[in-house]
């Protein structure tokens, strides 16, 4: 029983390591910015928001901008409301406490990038809060918000002019995600642990089957004989099973 617990624990740890490696591989090697983004905007309470997102295998990228309280300037800057933000996207775009508690007009930009396969399992996030004075001069502020989660690799993606006509020639940083998306992380970890178990266990199962077929001890390949245990290594033998395999 103890060996089973140890082996299971090791497989789960290895599965988690592979899970992180795959998510980071997606972040470094899968460019989703050659796909056309989707756009939406709307109002909620005293705020107005706009969202841009891309979804592809192994990756989801979401950028939102929120302004509150709503003013004529804010409505003029952001497109008029057209729809509500999808719940699956807003889950990772919750506003900060500083934004929700602000009395004066503020704008918060948040960019979240989710990576992993077969389910997204890790995410990185950048966030920037603009005061009223910053908001009027927002074009001078760096477009990429400061990271609050993730590791900046120093590498960048080139934005395609065909899919990002207003940002042709611009770049976006390649960030390694570090925060877990627990449901995706758990499923992916079990998935990779199962694959590792098959890779490690399959050769042994085949080897034991072949030894049983030849009337040998499945553990040490010594002739099984008719005893309840192997006379060479002491491995318990199921004599009926050996005979049936023969």
C-alpha positions in Angstrom: 0.0 0.0 0.0 2.8 2.4 0.9 4.5 1.7 -2.5 1.3 2.5 -4.3 0.9 5.8 -2.4 4.5 6.8 -3.2 4.2 5.9 -6.8 0.9 7.7 -7.2 2.4 10.8 -5.5 5.5 10.8 -7.8 3.3 10.4 -10.9 1.1 13.3 -9.8 4.1 15.5 -9.2 5.6 14.6 -12.6 2.2 15.2 -14.2 2.1 18.7 -12.6 5.6 19.4 -13.9 4.6 18.3 -17.4 1.5 20.4 -17.1 3.5 23.5 -16.4 6.0 22.7 -19.1 3.2 22.3 -21.7 1.6 25.6 -20.6 5.0 27.4 -20.9 5.6 25.8 -24.2 2.3 27.1 -25.5 3.2 30.6 -24.2 6.6 30.6 -25.9 5.7 28.7 -29.1 2.1 29.3 -30.0 1.4 32.7 -31.5 -2.3 33.5 -31.2 -1.8 37.1 -32.4 -2.0 36.0 -36.1 -5.7 35.4 -35.4 -8.4 38.1 -35.7 -9.6 39.3 -32.3 -13.2 39.6 -31.2 -14.6 42.8 -29.6 -17.4 43.7 -27.3 -18.4 46.5 -25.0 -21.2 47.3 -22.6 -22.2 48.9 -19.3 -22.7 47.5 -15.9 -23.9 49.7 -13.0 -21.9 52.9 -13.0 -19.1 51.6 -15.4 -18.6 51.2 -19.0 -16.2 48.5 -20.4 -14.7 47.3 -23.6 -13.2 43.8 -24.2 -10.9 42.3 -26.9 -10.2 38.6 -26.9 -8.6 35.7 -28.9 -9.3 32.1 -28.3 -7.4 29.2 -29.8 -6.1 25.7 -28.8 -4.0 26.0 -25.8 -4.5 29.7 -25.4 -7.0 32.5 -24.5 -6.0 36.2 -24.5 -8.4 38.8 -23.0 -7.9 42.5 -22.7 -10.5 44.7 -20.9 -10.8 48.4 -20.2 -13.2 49.7 -17.5 -14.2 53.2 -16.7 -16.2 54.4 -13.7 -18.2 56.4 -12.9 -19.5 56.8 -16.4 -19.1 60.2 -17.9 -19.6 61.8 -21.3 -15.8 61.7 -21.9 -15.7 58.0 -21.1 -18.5 57.2 -23.4 -16.9 59.2 -26.2 -13.6 57.4 -25.7 -15.0 53.9 -25.6 -17.4 52.5 -28.2 -21.1 52.7 -27.2 -22.4 49.6 -25.3 -23.3 46.7 -27.6 -23.3 43.5 -25.5 -22.4 42.0 -22.1 -19.0 40.5 -21.3 -19.1 36.7 -21.5 -19.0 35.1 -18.0 -16.1 32.8 -19.0 -14.0 35.8 -19.8 -15.0 38.1 -17.0 -14.0 35.4 -14.5 -10.4 36.4 -15.0 -11.0 40.1 -15.5 -12.4 41.1 -12.2 -11.6 44.8 -11.3 -9.2 45.6 -8.5 -10.3 47.0 -5.1 -8.6 50.3 -5.9 -10.8 50.6 -9.0 -14.1 49.7 -7.4 -13.5 52.0 -4.4 -12.4 55.0 -6.4 -14.7 58.1 -6.1 -13.2 60.1 -9.0 -13.3 58.9 -12.6 -10.8 56.1 -13.1 -10.0 53.7 -15.9 -8.4 50.2 -15.4 -6.9 48.2 -18.1 -6.4 44.5 -17.5 -4.8 41.9 -19.9 -5.0 38.2 -19.0 -3.4 35.4 -21.0 -4.4 31.8 -20.3 -2.2 28.9 -21.5 -2.3 25.1 -21.3 -3.5 22.0 -23.1 -5.8 20.1 -23.3 -7.3 22.7 -20.9 -5.9 26.1 -20.0 -4.3 25.6 -16.6 -2.1 28.7 -15.9 -2.5 32.4 -16.5 -0.5 35.6 -16.5 -1.9 39.1 -16.0 -1.0 42.7 -16.4 -3.0 45.6 -14.8 -2.9 49.4 -14.9 -5.1 51.9 -13.1 -5.4 55.4 -14.6 -6.4 58.4 -12.6 -8.4 61.2 -14.2 -5.3 63.1 -15.1 -3.6 60.0 -16.7 -6.8 59.1 -18.5 -6.8 62.4 -20.5 -3.2 61.6 -21.7 -3.6 57.8 -22.0 -2.0 57.7 -25.5 1.3 58.5 -23.8 1.0 55.6 -21.4 2.7 52.3 -22.3 0.0 50.1 -24.0 1.2 46.9 -22.2 0.1 47.1 -18.5 2.6 46.1 -15.8 2.7 42.5 -14.9 1.0 41.4 -11.6 1.4 37.7 -12.4 3.7 36.0 -14.8 7.4 36.1 -15.9 8.5 38.4 -18.7 10.8 36.4 -21.0 12.0 39.5 -22.9 10.7 37.9 -26.1 7.9 39.4 -28.1 5.2 38.4 -30.6 4.8 40.5 -33.8 1.2 41.6 -34.3 -0.1 40.8 -37.8 -1.2 43.8 -39.8 -3.9 41.6 -41.5 -5.6 40.8 -38.2 -4.5 43.9 -36.1 -4.7 46.7 -38.7 -4.6 49.5 -36.0 -1.5 47.9 -34.4 0.4 46.8 -37.5 4.1 46.4 -36.7 3.5 46.5 -32.9 4.8 43.7 -30.6 3.4 42.0 -27.5 5.6 40.4 -24.8 5.8 36.6 -24.4 5.0 36.0 -20.8 5.2 32.7 -18.9 2.0 32.2 -16.9 2.4 31.4 -13.2 -1.0 31.5 -11.6 -3.0 28.3 -11.6 -6.5 27.8 -13.0 -7.4 25.1 -10.5 -9.9 23.0 -12.4 -7.8 23.0 -15.6 -4.6 22.4 -13.7 -6.1 19.4 -11.9 -7.5 17.8 -15.0 -4.3 18.3 -17.0 -2.2 17.0 -14.2 -4.2 13.8 -14.0 -4.2 13.5 -17.8 -0.4 13.7 -18.0 0.1 11.5 -14.9 -2.0 8.8 -16.7 0.1 9.1 -19.8 3.3 8.8 -17.7 2.0 5.8 -15.9 1.3 4.1 -19.3 4.7 4.9 -20.6 6.4 3.5 -17.4 4.0 0.6 -16.8 3.3 -0.7 -20.3 6.8 -2.2 -20.9 6.7 -3.9 -17.5 3.3 -5.3 -18.1 4.3 -6.7 -21.5 7.5 -8.2 -20.0 5.6 -9.9 -17.1 3.0 -11.3 -19.6 5.7 -12.7 -21.8 7.5 -14.3 -18.8 4.2 -15.8 -17.6 3.6 -17.2 -21.0 7.0 -18.9 -20.9 6.3 -20.4 -17.4 8.8 -18.0 -15.7 8.6 -15.9 -12.6 7.2 -12.5 -13.8 9.6 -10.7 -11.4 13.0 -12.4 -12.0 12.4 -14.7 -15.0 13.4 -17.8 -13.1 11.4 -21.0 -13.9 8.2 -20.7 -11.9 7.8 -24.4 -11.0 4.7 -25.5 -9.0 5.3 -23.7 -5.7 3.3 -20.8 -4.4 6.4 -18.5 -4.5 9.4 -18.2 -6.8 12.3 -20.3 -5.4 14.7 -17.7 -6.6 13.3 -14.3 -5.5 10.3 -15.2 -3.3 7.8 -13.4 -5.6 4.3 -14.8 -4.8 3.1 -16.9 -7.8 -0.4 -17.6 -8.9 0.2 -21.1 -10.2 -3.2 -21.4 -11.8 -2.5 -18.2 -13.7 0.8 -19.5 -14.9 -0.8 -22.7 -16.2 -3.6 -20.8 -17.9 -1.2 -18.5 -19.7 0.7 -21.5 -20.9 
